[in-house]
């Protein structure tokens, strides 16, 4: 995968504008010092429904949390992944299993094998990027 290519920018735009507005944010908790907390706020400001996915299943930003993607009782469009790279591949596989349209690995989250598996399953995927940085650029 080459960072910054036109194809990647097309994928970013497609995920942010066409993939749907329900974003499961894996790793989102009530911890305000974590990046997921602020990124989720930005996504909400841009009209996305944020679904917290965290073992504690906490309510964050007014949205009910769930312990896992499989526990979310409605369709999820995009899975935004805020876990360590070692755990990210399993989350990407869960995203495929629940029928998500896209997977977004946050800055610093890299798993080339998961990227390939997810793309082969037909999902859009972005790795090592942040939607809170990318979404304002669409304007």
N, CA, C and O atoms as CSV, one atom per row, in Angstrom:
chain,resi,resn,atom,element,x,y,z
A,1,UNK,N,N,0.839,-1.173,0.000
A,1,UNK,CA,C,0.000,0.000,0.000
A,1,UNK,C,C,0.880,1.231,0.000
A,1,UNK,O,O,1.818,1.324,0.793
A,2,UNK,N,N,0.598,2.158,-0.861
A,2,UNK,CA,C,1.381,3.374,-0.870
A,2,UNK,C,C,0.556,4.510,-0.279
A,2,UNK,O,O,-0.559,4.787,-0.720
A,3,UNK,N,N,1.119,5.148,0.711
A,3,UNK,CA,C,0.437,6.238,1.415
A,3,UNK,C,C,0.396,7.464,0.514
A,3,UNK,O,O,1.384,7.822,-0.127
A,4,UNK,N,N,-0.778,8.100,0.483
A,4,UNK,CA,C,-0.892,9.362,-0.218
A,4,UNK,C,C,-1.152,9.243,-1.711
A,4,UNK,O,O,-1.147,10.256,-2.411
A,5,UNK,N,N,-1.374,8.058,-2.211
A,5,UNK,CA,C,-1.626,7.922,-3.635
A,5,UNK,C,C,-3.037,8.376,-3.963
A,5,UNK,O,O,-3.884,8.459,-3.074
A,6,UNK,N,N,-3.295,8.670,-5.222
A,6,UNK,CA,C,-4.639,9.058,-5.638
A,6,UNK,C,C,-5.654,7.990,-5.290
A,6,UNK,O,O,-6.767,8.306,-4.870
A,7,UNK,N,N,-5.292,6.745,-5.456
A,7,UNK,CA,C,-6.205,5.651,-5.145
A,7,UNK,C,C,-6.561,5.659,-3.667
A,7,UNK,O,O,-7.725,5.465,-3.314
A,8,UNK,N,N,-5.587,5.877,-2.802
A,8,UNK,CA,C,-5.873,5.930,-1.372
A,8,UNK,C,C,-6.774,7.113,-1.051
A,8,UNK,O,O,-7.697,6.988,-0.246
A,9,UNK,N,N,-6.518,8.255,-1.668
A,9,UNK,CA,C,-7.372,9.413,-1.436
A,9,UNK,C,C,-8.803,9.138,-1.900
A,9,UNK,O,O,-9.757,9.592,-1.269
A,10,UNK,N,N,-8.955,8.404,-2.986
A,10,UNK,CA,C,-10.295,8.013,-3.453
A,10,UNK,C,C,-10.985,7.125,-2.427
A,10,UNK,O,O,-12.179,7.275,-2.167
A,11,UNK,N,N,-10.230,6.204,-1.848
A,11,UNK,CA,C,-10.789,5.306,-0.833
A,11,UNK,C,C,-11.198,6.102,0.406
A,11,UNK,O,O,-12.278,5.885,0.954
A,12,UNK,N,N,-10.350,7.011,0.842
A,12,UNK,CA,C,-10.667,7.857,1.996
A,12,UNK,C,C,-11.958,8.627,1.734
A,12,UNK,O,O,-12.857,8.640,2.575
A,13,UNK,N,N,-12.050,9.259,0.587
A,13,UNK,CA,C,-13.250,10.042,0.240
A,13,UNK,C,C,-14.487,9.135,0.208
A,13,UNK,O,O,-15.545,9.505,0.717
A,14,UNK,N,N,-14.350,7.969,-0.381
A,14,UNK,CA,C,-15.488,7.050,-0.485
A,14,UNK,C,C,-15.962,6.618,0.910
A,14,UNK,O,O,-17.162,6.604,1.184
A,15,UNK,N,N,-15.020,6.269,1.785
A,15,UNK,CA,C,-15.393,5.854,3.135
A,15,UNK,C,C,-16.099,7.000,3.862
A,15,UNK,O,O,-17.126,6.793,4.509
A,16,UNK,N,N,-15.551,8.195,3.755
A,16,UNK,CA,C,-16.101,9.319,4.505
A,16,UNK,C,C,-17.419,9.840,3.940
A,16,UNK,O,O,-18.211,10.431,4.674
A,17,UNK,N,N,-17.664,9.631,2.648
A,17,UNK,CA,C,-18.870,10.220,2.055
A,17,UNK,C,C,-19.902,9.216,1.565
A,17,UNK,O,O,-21.076,9.565,1.441
A,18,UNK,N,N,-19.502,7.976,1.281
A,18,UNK,CA,C,-20.434,7.033,0.658
A,18,UNK,C,C,-20.675,5.757,1.445
A,18,UNK,O,O,-21.650,5.053,1.182
A,19,UNK,N,N,-19.817,5.440,2.398
A,19,UNK,CA,C,-19.915,4.141,3.077
A,19,UNK,C,C,-21.025,4.077,4.109
A,19,UNK,O,O,-21.417,2.985,4.522
A,20,UNK,N,N,-21.531,5.206,4.528
A,20,UNK,CA,C,-22.591,5.228,5.524
A,20,UNK,C,C,-22.183,6.013,6.753
A,20,UNK,O,O,-21.012,6.348,6.930
A,21,UNK,N,N,-23.157,6.304,7.601
A,21,UNK,CA,C,-22.924,7.213,8.718
A,21,UNK,C,C,-22.827,6.536,10.081
A,21,UNK,O,O,-22.692,7.224,11.093
A,22,UNK,N,N,-22.893,5.209,10.135
A,22,UNK,CA,C,-22.781,4.524,11.423
A,22,UNK,C,C,-21.372,3.966,11.558
A,22,UNK,O,O,-20.982,3.027,10.864
A,23,UNK,N,N,-20.621,4.570,12.469
A,23,UNK,CA,C,-19.217,4.224,12.680
A,23,UNK,C,C,-19.032,3.568,14.034
A,23,UNK,O,O,-19.264,4.202,15.063
A,24,UNK,N,N,-18.621,2.314,14.050
A,24,UNK,CA,C,-18.228,1.653,15.285
A,24,UNK,C,C,-16.787,2.058,15.567
A,24,UNK,O,O,-15.904,1.845,14.737
A,25,UNK,N,N,-16.552,2.638,16.731
A,25,UNK,CA,C,-15.209,3.064,17.104
A,25,UNK,C,C,-14.689,2.080,18.156
A,25,UNK,O,O,-15.050,2.150,19.331
A,26,UNK,N,N,-13.842,1.174,17.704
A,26,UNK,CA,C,-13.323,0.106,18.565
A,26,UNK,C,C,-12.174,0.662,19.399
A,26,UNK,O,O,-11.157,1.120,18.877
A,27,UNK,N,N,-12.375,0.603,20.711
A,27,UNK,CA,C,-11.401,1.174,21.638
A,27,UNK,C,C,-11.893,2.464,22.266
A,27,UNK,O,O,-11.182,3.061,23.074
A,28,UNK,N,N,-13.106,2.915,21.912
A,28,UNK,CA,C,-13.655,4.154,22.451
A,28,UNK,C,C,-14.229,3.922,23.844
A,28,UNK,O,O,-15.092,3.067,24.044
A,29,UNK,N,N,-13.728,4.702,24.804
A,29,UNK,CA,C,-14.229,4.638,26.176
A,29,UNK,C,C,-14.449,6.065,26.674
A,29,UNK,O,O,-14.316,7.022,25.912
A,30,UNK,N,N,-14.780,6.199,27.941
A,30,UNK,CA,C,-15.002,7.526,28.523
A,30,UNK,C,C,-13.695,8.225,28.888
A,30,UNK,O,O,-13.724,9.327,29.437
A,31,UNK,N,N,-12.565,7.618,28.600
A,31,UNK,CA,C,-11.264,8.203,28.905
A,31,UNK,C,C,-10.991,9.369,27.946
A,31,UNK,O,O,-10.644,9.165,26.783
A,32,UNK,N,N,-11.151,10.574,28.452
A,32,UNK,CA,C,-11.014,11.782,27.628
A,32,UNK,C,C,-9.589,12.010,27.115
A,32,UNK,O,O,-9.394,12.760,26.158
A,33,UNK,N,N,-8.604,11.380,27.733
A,33,UNK,CA,C,-7.222,11.587,27.303
A,33,UNK,C,C,-6.831,10.693,26.126
A,33,UNK,O,O,-5.746,10.851,25.566
A,34,UNK,N,N,-7.687,9.771,25.753
A,34,UNK,CA,C,-7.393,8.878,24.628
A,34,UNK,C,C,-7.816,9.529,23.314
A,34,UNK,O,O,-8.815,10.246,23.260
A,35,UNK,N,N,-7.054,9.275,22.269
A,35,UNK,CA,C,-7.343,9.866,20.952
A,35,UNK,C,C,-8.736,9.495,20.458
A,35,UNK,O,O,-9.399,10.311,19.817
A,36,UNK,N,N,-9.186,8.287,20.744
A,36,UNK,CA,C,-10.499,7.845,20.263
A,36,UNK,C,C,-11.610,8.776,20.724
A,36,UNK,O,O,-12.572,9.007,19.991
A,37,UNK,N,N,-11.485,9.309,21.923
A,37,UNK,CA,C,-12.518,10.181,22.483
A,37,UNK,C,C,-12.692,11.442,21.623
A,37,UNK,O,O,-13.812,11.809,21.266
A,38,UNK,N,N,-11.585,12.091,21.301
A,38,UNK,CA,C,-11.636,13.307,20.489
A,38,UNK,C,C,-12.018,13.038,19.048
A,38,UNK,O,O,-12.775,13.805,18.454
A,39,UNK,N,N,-11.509,11.964,18.481
A,39,UNK,CA,C,-11.844,11.624,17.094
A,39,UNK,C,C,-13.339,11.342,16.976
A,39,UNK,O,O,-13.972,11.751,16.002
A,40,UNK,N,N,-13.903,10.650,17.955
A,40,UNK,CA,C,-15.340,10.362,17.935
A,40,UNK,C,C,-16.153,11.654,17.960
A,40,UNK,O,O,-17.186,11.745,17.296
A,41,UNK,N,N,-15.701,12.651,18.715
A,41,UNK,CA,C,-16.385,13.942,18.748
A,41,UNK,C,C,-16.369,14.597,17.367
A,41,UNK,O,O,-17.378,15.145,16.924
A,42,UNK,N,N,-15.234,14.538,16.699
A,42,UNK,CA,C,-15.127,15.113,15.357
A,42,UNK,C,C,-16.073,14.384,14.400
A,42,UNK,O,O,-16.780,15.022,13.619
A,43,UNK,N,N,-16.086,13.075,14.458
A,43,UNK,CA,C,-16.978,12.309,13.583
A,43,UNK,C,C,-18.433,12.715,13.815
A,43,UNK,O,O,-19.191,12.874,12.858
A,44,UNK,N,N,-18.824,12.881,15.071
A,44,UNK,CA,C,-20.190,13.316,15.371
A,44,UNK,C,C,-20.466,14.702,14.794
A,44,UNK,O,O,-21.541,14.939,14.242
A,45,UNK,N,N,-19.520,15.604,14.915
A,45,UNK,CA,C,-19.706,16.964,14.369
A,45,UNK,C,C,-19.948,16.925,12.867
A,45,UNK,O,O,-20.628,17.792,12.318
A,46,UNK,N,N,-19.390,15.918,12.205
A,46,UNK,CA,C,-19.564,15.783,10.761
A,46,UNK,C,C,-20.719,14.837,10.414
A,46,UNK,O,O,-20.793,14.329,9.296
A,47,UNK,N,N,-21.614,14.604,11.373
A,47,UNK,CA,C,-22.848,13.879,11.087
A,47,UNK,C,C,-22.788,12.367,11.180
A,47,UNK,O,O,-23.724,11.687,10.758
A,48,UNK,N,N,-21.721,11.834,11.717
A,48,UNK,CA,C,-21.608,10.383,11.846
A,48,UNK,C,C,-22.203,9.930,13.179
A,48,UNK,O,O,-22.061,10.617,14.190
A,49,UNK,N,N,-22.862,8.784,13.179
A,49,UNK,CA,C,-23.295,8.162,14.427
A,49,UNK,C,C,-22.130,7.320,14.925
A,49,UNK,O,O,-21.652,6.434,14.216
A,50,UNK,N,N,-21.681,7.589,16.117
A,50,UNK,CA,C,-20.539,6.898,16.701
A,50,UNK,C,C,-21.046,5.830,17.663
A,50,UNK,O,O,-21.828,6.120,18.568
A,51,UNK,N,N,-20.602,4.610,17.464
A,51,UNK,CA,C,-20.976,3.489,18.319
A,51,UNK,C,C,-19.721,3.026,19.069
A,51,UNK,O,O,-18.815,2.450,18.466
A,52,UNK,N,N,-19.668,3.280,20.394
A,52,UNK,CA,C,-18.499,2.849,21.153
A,52,UNK,C,C,-18.428,1.315,21.255
A,52,UNK,O,O,-19.414,0.660,21.593
A,53,UNK,N,N,-17.252,0.761,20.958
A,53,UNK,CA,C,-17.024,-0.677,21.129
A,53,UNK,C,C,-15.793,-0.818,22.011
A,53,UNK,O,O,-14.680,-0.465,21.623
A,54,UNK,N,N,-16.023,-1.342,23.203
A,54,UNK,CA,C,-14.973,-1.433,24.214
A,54,UNK,C,C,-15.430,-2.480,25.227
A,54,UNK,O,O,-16.627,-2.586,25.495
A,55,UNK,N,N,-14.514,-3.248,25.790
A,55,UNK,CA,C,-14.935,-4.279,26.750
A,55,UNK,C,C,-15.824,-3.759,27.883
A,55,UNK,O,O,-16.655,-4.504,28.403
A,56,UNK,N,N,-15.659,-2.490,28.272
A,56,UNK,CA,C,-16.478,-1.920,29.351
A,56,UNK,C,C,-17.889,-1.556,28.886
A,56,UNK,O,O,-18.762,-1.328,29.723
A,57,UNK,N,N,-18.134,-1.495,27.572
A,57,UNK,CA,C,-19.445,-1.172,26.999
A,57,UNK,C,C,-20.025,0.112,27.600
A,57,UNK,O,O,-21.209,0.171,27.932
A,58,UNK,N,N,-19.192,1.123,27.734
A,58,UNK,CA,C,-19.618,2.396,28.315
A,58,UNK,C,C,-20.394,3.241,27.305
A,58,UNK,O,O,-20.176,3.144,26.098
A,59,UNK,N,N,-21.299,4.065,27.818
A,59,UNK,CA,C,-21.956,5.070,26.990
A,59,UNK,C,C,-20.989,6.240,26.835
A,59,UNK,O,O,-20.492,6.778,27.824
A,60,UNK,N,N,-20.726,6.631,25.584
A,60,UNK,CA,C,-19.781,7.711,25.299
A,60,UNK,C,C,-20.432,8.649,24.297
A,60,UNK,O,O,-21.033,8.200,23.321
A,61,UNK,N,N,-20.317,9.931,24.531
A,61,UNK,CA,C,-20.891,10.950,23.639
A,61,UNK,C,C,-22.382,10.682,23.379
A,61,UNK,O,O,-22.880,10.908,22.276
A,62,UNK,N,N,-23.073,10.202,24.404
A,62,UNK,CA,C,-24.506,9.963,24.296
A,62,UNK,C,C,-24.907,8.689,23.574
A,62,UNK,O,O,-26.096,8.448,23.370
A,63,UNK,N,N,-23.940,7.870,23.184
A,63,UNK,CA,C,-24.236,6.631,22.450
A,63,UNK,C,C,-23.915,5.418,23.311
A,63,UNK,O,O,-22.853,5.345,23.929
A,64,UNK,N,N,-24.842,4.469,23.344
A,64,UNK,CA,C,-24.660,3.219,24.077
A,64,UNK,C,C,-23.449,2.463,23.547
A,64,UNK,O,O,-23.264,2.339,22.337
A,65,UNK,N,N,-22.631,1.962,24.459
A,65,UNK,CA,C,-21.469,1.177,24.069
A,65,UNK,C,C,-21.771,-0.304,24.059
A,65,UNK,O,O,-22.731,-0.761,24.680
A,66,UNK,N,N,-20.949,-1.043,23.354
A,66,UNK,CA,C,-21.073,-2.496,23.248
A,66,UNK,C,C,-19.704,-3.118,23.476
A,66,UNK,O,O,-18.678,-2.527,23.141
A,67,UNK,N,N,-19.699,-4.323,24.054
A,67,UNK,CA,C,-18.440,-4.980,24.398
A,67,UNK,C,C,-17.668,-5.466,23.170
A,67,UNK,O,O,-16.442,-5.565,23.208
A,68,UNK,N,N,-18.383,-5.769,22.080
A,68,UNK,CA,C,-17.724,-6.245,20.863
A,68,UNK,C,C,-18.563,-5.845,19.649
A,68,UNK,O,O,-19.724,-5.460,19.785
A,69,UNK,N,N,-17.972,-5.941,18.481
A,69,UNK,CA,C,-18.724,-5.656,17.250
A,69,UNK,C,C,-19.912,-6.591,17.106
A,69,UNK,O,O,-20.982,-6.187,16.652
A,70,UNK,N,N,-19.717,-7.841,17.495
A,70,UNK,CA,C,-20.800,-8.829,17.377
A,70,UNK,C,C,-21.997,-8.476,18.260
A,70,UNK,O,O,-23.117,-8.904,17.980
A,71,UNK,N,N,-21.771,-7.701,19.321
A,71,UNK,CA,C,-22.857,-7.320,20.230
A,71,UNK,C,C,-23.693,-6.152,19.716
A,71,UNK,O,O,-24.780,-5.905,20.239
A,72,UNK,N,N,-23.220,-5.435,18.715
A,72,UNK,CA,C,-23.959,-4.283,18.194
A,72,UNK,C,C,-25.195,-4.817,17.462
A,72,UNK,O,O,-25.068,-5.578,16.503
A,73,UNK,N,N,-26.413,-4.412,17.923
A,73,UNK,CA,C,-27.640,-5.025,17.399
A,73,UNK,C,C,-28.190,-4.392,16.120
A,73,UNK,O,O,-29.349,-4.615,15.773
A,74,UNK,N,N,-27.383,-3.619,15.429
A,74,UNK,CA,C,-27.805,-2.980,14.187
A,74,UNK,C,C,-26.603,-2.919,13.246
A,74,UNK,O,O,-25.465,-3.087,13.685
A,75,UNK,N,N,-26.845,-2.683,11.966
A,75,UNK,CA,C,-25.728,-2.656,11.016
A,75,UNK,C,C,-24.746,-1.516,11.289
A,75,UNK,O,O,-25.132,-0.406,11.655
A,76,UNK,N,N,-23.484,-1.827,11.101
A,76,UNK,CA,C,-22.400,-0.861,11.225
A,76,UNK,C,C,-21.800,-0.679,9.840
A,76,UNK,O,O,-21.521,-1.656,9.145
A,77,UNK,N,N,-21.602,0.575,9.438
A,77,UNK,CA,C,-21.064,0.853,8.104
A,77,UNK,C,C,-19.541,0.832,8.073
A,77,UNK,O,O,-18.935,0.207,7.203
A,78,UNK,N,N,-18.930,1.523,9.035
A,78,UNK,CA,C,-17.473,1.659,9.071
A,78,UNK,C,C,-16.991,1.262,10.462
A,78,UNK,O,O,-17.607,1.618,11.467
A,79,UNK,N,N,-15.881,0.519,10.513
A,79,UNK,CA,C,-15.264,0.150,11.779
A,79,UNK,C,C,-13.942,0.908,11.879
A,79,UNK,O,O,-13.009,0.668,11.113
A,80,UNK,N,N,-13.886,1.828,12.841
A,80,UNK,CA,C,-12.708,2.655,13.083
A,80,UNK,C,C,-11.938,2.014,14.239
A,80,UNK,O,O,-12.479,1.861,15.334
A,81,UNK,N,N,-10.685,1.642,14.003
A,81,UNK,CA,C,-9.947,0.775,14.915
A,81,UNK,C,C,-8.873,1.543,15.678
A,81,UNK,O,O,-7.907,2.035,15.095
A,82,UNK,N,N,-9.064,1.637,17.005
A,82,UNK,CA,C,-8.131,2.284,17.924
A,82,UNK,C,C,-7.531,1.267,18.875
A,82,UNK,O,O,-7.491,1.510,20.082
A,83,UNK,N,N,-7.069,0.148,18.373
A,83,UNK,CA,C,-6.398,-0.833,19.222
A,83,UNK,C,C,-4.982,-1.037,18.688
A,83,UNK,O,O,-4.657,-0.608,17.581
A,84,UNK,N,N,-4.151,-1.693,19.484
A,84,UNK,CA,C,-2.773,-1.962,19.057
A,84,UNK,C,C,-2.762,-2.778,17.769
A,84,UNK,O,O,-3.661,-3.579,17.513
A,85,UNK,N,N,-1.738,-2.560,16.978
A,85,UNK,CA,C,-1.607,-3.270,15.706
A,85,UNK,C,C,-1.729,-4.777,15.880
A,85,UNK,O,O,-2.267,-5.455,15.005
A,86,UNK,N,N,-1.232,-5.318,17.009
A,86,UNK,CA,C,-1.273,-6.765,17.235
A,86,UNK,C,C,-2.716,-7.274,17.336
A,86,UNK,O,O,-2.983,-8.436,17.031
A,87,UNK,N,N,-3.633,-6.424,17.757
A,87,UNK,CA,C,-5.038,-6.810,17.925
A,87,UNK,C,C,-5.911,-6.390,16.741
A,87,UNK,O,O,-7.043,-6.855,16.607
A,88,UNK,N,N,-5.396,-5.528,15.901
A,88,UNK,CA,C,-6.201,-4.917,14.845
A,88,UNK,C,C,-6.684,-5.914,13.797
A,88,UNK,O,O,-7.796,-5.779,13.288
A,89,UNK,N,N,-5.880,-6.899,13.473
A,89,UNK,CA,C,-6.280,-7.876,12.461
A,89,UNK,C,C,-7.541,-8.618,12.843
A,89,UNK,O,O,-8.412,-8.849,12.004
A,90,UNK,N,N,-7.644,-8.996,14.115
A,90,UNK,CA,C,-8.842,-9.690,14.586
A,90,UNK,C,C,-10.060,-8.784,14.487
A,90,UNK,O,O,-11.153,-9.248,14.164
A,91,UNK,N,N,-9.883,-7.501,14.761
A,91,UNK,CA,C,-10.995,-6.547,14.652
A,91,UNK,C,C,-11.418,-6.407,13.189
A,91,UNK,O,O,-12.610,-6.350,12.890
A,92,UNK,N,N,-10.455,-6.353,12.290
A,92,UNK,CA,C,-10.784,-6.265,10.861
A,92,UNK,C,C,-11.568,-7.499,10.423
A,92,UNK,O,O,-12.520,-7.388,9.650
A,93,UNK,N,N,-11.174,-8.668,10.910
A,93,UNK,CA,C,-11.902,-9.896,10.578
A,93,UNK,C,C,-13.327,-9.853,11.129
A,93,UNK,O,O,-14.259,-10.315,10.470
A,94,UNK,N,N,-13.503,-9.300,12.334
A,94,UNK,CA,C,-14.843,-9.142,12.900
A,94,UNK,C,C,-15.677,-8.178,12.053
A,94,UNK,O,O,-16.873,-8.393,11.857
A,95,UNK,N,N,-15.043,-7.122,11.557
A,95,UNK,CA,C,-15.752,-6.151,10.721
A,95,UNK,C,C,-16.298,-6.827,9.469
A,95,UNK,O,O,-17.430,-6.572,9.058
A,96,UNK,N,N,-15.490,-7.686,8.871
A,96,UNK,CA,C,-15.948,-8.453,7.709
A,96,UNK,C,C,-17.131,-9.333,8.117
A,96,UNK,O,O,-18.138,-9.394,7.412
A,97,UNK,N,N,-17.002,-10.011,9.257
A,97,UNK,CA,C,-18.034,-10.945,9.718
A,97,UNK,C,C,-19.372,-10.264,9.995
A,97,UNK,O,O,-20.424,-10.862,9.771
A,98,UNK,N,N,-19.347,-9.015,10.482
A,98,UNK,CA,C,-20.608,-8.327,10.796
A,98,UNK,C,C,-21.176,-7.569,9.600
A,98,UNK,O,O,-22.237,-6.954,9.703
A,99,UNK,N,N,-20.483,-7.609,8.476
A,99,UNK,CA,C,-21.014,-6.989,7.268
A,99,UNK,C,C,-20.726,-5.512,7.102
A,99,UNK,O,O,-21.441,-4.819,6.379
A,100,UNK,N,N,-19.688,-5.018,7.762
A,100,UNK,CA,C,-19.313,-3.614,7.578
A,100,UNK,C,C,-18.888,-3.376,6.128
A,100,UNK,O,O,-18.505,-4.305,5.416
A,101,UNK,N,N,-18.964,-2.123,5.713
A,101,UNK,CA,C,-18.561,-1.756,4.356
A,101,UNK,C,C,-17.106,-1.329,4.276
A,101,UNK,O,O,-16.483,-1.399,3.216
A,102,UNK,N,N,-16.562,-0.878,5.422
A,102,UNK,CA,C,-15.205,-0.346,5.410
A,102,UNK,C,C,-14.564,-0.501,6.786
A,102,UNK,O,O,-15.243,-0.590,7.809
A,103,UNK,N,N,-13.234,-0.531,6.773
A,103,UNK,CA,C,-12.433,-0.582,7.996
A,103,UNK,C,C,-11.414,0.542,7.924
A,103,UNK,O,O,-10.808,0.786,6.881
A,104,UNK,N,N,-11.236,1.219,9.046
A,104,UNK,CA,C,-10.291,2.325,9.123
A,104,UNK,C,C,-9.345,2.060,10.280
A,104,UNK,O,O,-9.769,2.072,11.436
A,105,UNK,N,N,-8.064,1.818,9.991
A,105,UNK,CA,C,-7.047,1.665,11.024
A,105,UNK,C,C,-6.456,3.043,11.297
A,105,UNK,O,O,-5.967,3.710,10.386
A,106,UNK,N,N,-6.505,3.459,12.545
A,106,UNK,CA,C,-6.041,4.777,12.965
A,106,UNK,C,C,-4.536,4.949,12.773
A,106,UNK,O,O,-3.825,4.000,12.443
A,107,UNK,N,N,-4.069,6.170,12.983
A,107,UNK,CA,C,-2.641,6.464,12.932
A,107,UNK,C,C,-1.882,5.508,13.846
A,107,UNK,O,O,-2.250,5.325,15.006
A,108,UNK,N,N,-0.842,4.912,13.329
A,108,UNK,CA,C,-0.025,4.001,14.108
A,108,UNK,C,C,-0.524,2.566,14.126
A,108,UNK,O,O,0.165,1.681,14.632
A,109,UNK,N,N,-1.703,2.322,13.584
A,109,UNK,CA,C,-2.242,0.958,13.545
A,109,UNK,C,C,-1.958,0.393,12.154
A,109,UNK,O,O,-2.526,0.844,11.159
A,110,UNK,N,N,-1.074,-0.594,12.103
A,110,UNK,CA,C,-0.629,-1.154,10.826
A,110,UNK,C,C,-0.626,-2.673,10.913
A,110,UNK,O,O,-0.048,-3.258,11.829
A,111,UNK,N,N,-1.280,-3.294,9.950
A,111,UNK,CA,C,-1.253,-4.753,9.810
A,111,UNK,C,C,-1.495,-5.045,8.335
A,111,UNK,O,O,-2.637,-5.101,7.878
A,112,UNK,N,N,-0.412,-5.227,7.605
A,112,UNK,CA,C,-0.500,-5.418,6.154
A,112,UNK,C,C,-1.334,-6.645,5.788
A,112,UNK,O,O,-2.104,-6.599,4.829
A,113,UNK,N,N,-1.193,-7.737,6.533
A,113,UNK,CA,C,-1.959,-8.953,6.231
A,113,UNK,C,C,-3.452,-8.710,6.424
A,113,UNK,O,O,-4.264,-9.171,5.622
A,114,UNK,N,N,-3.818,-7.987,7.486
A,114,UNK,CA,C,-5.231,-7.667,7.720
A,114,UNK,C,C,-5.759,-6.760,6.615
A,114,UNK,O,O,-6.896,-6.908,6.168
A,115,UNK,N,N,-4.925,-5.820,6.179
A,115,UNK,CA,C,-5.310,-4.938,5.082
A,115,UNK,C,C,-5.663,-5.765,3.845
A,115,UNK,O,O,-6.707,-5.559,3.225
A,116,UNK,N,N,-4.786,-6.697,3.497
A,116,UNK,CA,C,-5.018,-7.534,2.313
A,116,UNK,C,C,-6.266,-8.400,2.467
A,116,UNK,O,O,-7.067,-8.500,1.538
A,117,UNK,N,N,-6.438,-9.028,3.635
A,117,UNK,CA,C,-7.622,-9.873,3.874
A,117,UNK,C,C,-8.912,-9.064,3.761
A,117,UNK,O,O,-9.894,-9.514,3.171
A,118,UNK,N,N,-8.893,-7.887,4.325
A,118,UNK,CA,C,-10.089,-7.047,4.342
A,118,UNK,C,C,-10.435,-6.587,2.933
A,118,UNK,O,O,-11.602,-6.609,2.540
A,119,UNK,N,N,-9.437,-6.174,2.180
A,119,UNK,CA,C,-9.670,-5.756,0.789
A,119,UNK,C,C,-10.159,-6.942,-0.048
A,119,UNK,O,O,-11.066,-6.794,-0.866
A,120,UNK,N,N,-9.560,-8.113,0.157
A,120,UNK,CA,C,-9.981,-9.303,-0.589
A,120,UNK,C,C,-11.419,-9.685,-0.277
A,120,UNK,O,O,-12.098,-10.288,-1.108
A,121,UNK,N,N,-11.886,-9.338,0.917
A,121,UNK,CA,C,-13.270,-9.613,1.312
A,121,UNK,C,C,-14.238,-8.590,0.717
A,121,UNK,O,O,-15.453,-8.705,0.881
A,122,UNK,N,N,-13.689,-7.586,0.024
A,122,UNK,CA,C,-14.533,-6.613,-0.665
A,122,UNK,C,C,-14.789,-5.327,0.087
A,122,UNK,O,O,-15.585,-4.505,-0.368
A,123,UNK,N,N,-14.146,-5.124,1.219
A,123,UNK,CA,C,-14.344,-3.898,1.984
A,123,UNK,C,C,-13.317,-2.857,1.588
A,123,UNK,O,O,-12.196,-3.188,1.201
A,124,UNK,N,N,-13.708,-1.599,1.687
A,124,UNK,CA,C,-12.742,-0.520,1.578
A,124,UNK,C,C,-11.934,-0.511,2.869
A,124,UNK,O,O,-12.445,-0.849,3.937
A,125,UNK,N,N,-10.668,-0.119,2.760
A,125,UNK,CA,C,-9.838,-0.071,3.958
A,125,UNK,C,C,-8.784,1.007,3.829
A,125,UNK,O,O,-8.193,1.220,2.770
A,126,UNK,N,N,-8.570,1.684,4.955
A,126,UNK,CA,C,-7.511,2.680,5.079
A,126,UNK,C,C,-6.709,2.312,6.316
A,126,UNK,O,O,-7.270,1.887,7.326
A,127,UNK,N,N,-5.400,2.476,6.235
A,127,UNK,CA,C,-4.525,2.090,7.335
A,127,UNK,C,C,-3.587,3.239,7.674
A,127,UNK,O,O,-3.080,3.931,6.791
A,128,UNK,N,N,-3.362,3.432,8.994
A,128,UNK,CA,C,-2.409,4.427,9.479
A,128,UNK,C,C,-2.814,5.848,9.087
A,128,UNK,O,O,-1.974,6.665,8.709
A,129,UNK,N,N,-4.107,6.123,9.184
A,129,UNK,CA,C,-4.644,7.464,8.886
A,129,UNK,C,C,-5.667,7.816,9.954
A,129,UNK,O,O,-6.073,6.950,10.728
A,130,UNK,N,N,-6.091,9.072,10.007
A,130,UNK,CA,C,-7.078,9.508,10.995
A,130,UNK,C,C,-8.233,10.229,10.308
A,130,UNK,O,O,-8.012,11.211,9.598
A,131,UNK,N,N,-9.476,9.751,10.511
A,131,UNK,CA,C,-10.607,10.417,9.864
A,131,UNK,C,C,-10.817,11.845,10.360
A,131,UNK,O,O,-11.348,12.677,9.624
A,132,UNK,N,N,-10.410,12.144,11.593
A,132,UNK,CA,C,-10.567,13.509,12.104
A,132,UNK,C,C,-9.650,14.486,11.374
A,132,UNK,O,O,-9.930,15.684,11.330
A,133,UNK,N,N,-8.571,13.989,10.811
A,133,UNK,CA,C,-7.674,14.808,9.993
A,133,UNK,C,C,-8.213,14.872,8.558
A,133,UNK,O,O,-8.167,15.924,7.921
A,134,UNK,N,N,-8.718,13.756,8.061
A,134,UNK,CA,C,-9.124,13.670,6.659
A,134,UNK,C,C,-10.485,14.313,6.373
A,134,UNK,O,O,-10.653,14.935,5.324
A,135,UNK,N,N,-11.451,14.179,7.272
A,135,UNK,CA,C,-12.806,14.633,6.971
A,135,UNK,C,C,-12.898,16.147,6.752
A,135,UNK,O,O,-13.661,16.567,5.882
A,136,UNK,N,N,-12.171,16.982,7.482
A,136,UNK,CA,C,-12.249,18.428,7.176
A,136,UNK,C,C,-11.677,18.771,5.808
A,136,UNK,O,O,-12.031,19.803,5.238
A,137,UNK,N,N,-10.806,17.935,5.273
A,137,UNK,CA,C,-10.195,18.182,3.961
A,137,UNK,C,C,-11.182,17.990,2.815
A,137,UNK,O,O,-10.927,18.428,1.694
A,138,UNK,N,N,-12.303,17.338,3.093
A,138,UNK,CA,C,-13.274,17.084,2.023
A,138,UNK,C,C,-13.962,18.349,1.548
A,138,UNK,O,O,-14.361,18.462,0.389
A,139,UNK,N,N,-14.096,19.311,2.474
A,139,UNK,CA,C,-14.845,20.526,2.192
A,139,UNK,C,C,-14.292,21.292,1.057
A,139,UNK,O,O,-14.825,22.344,0.705
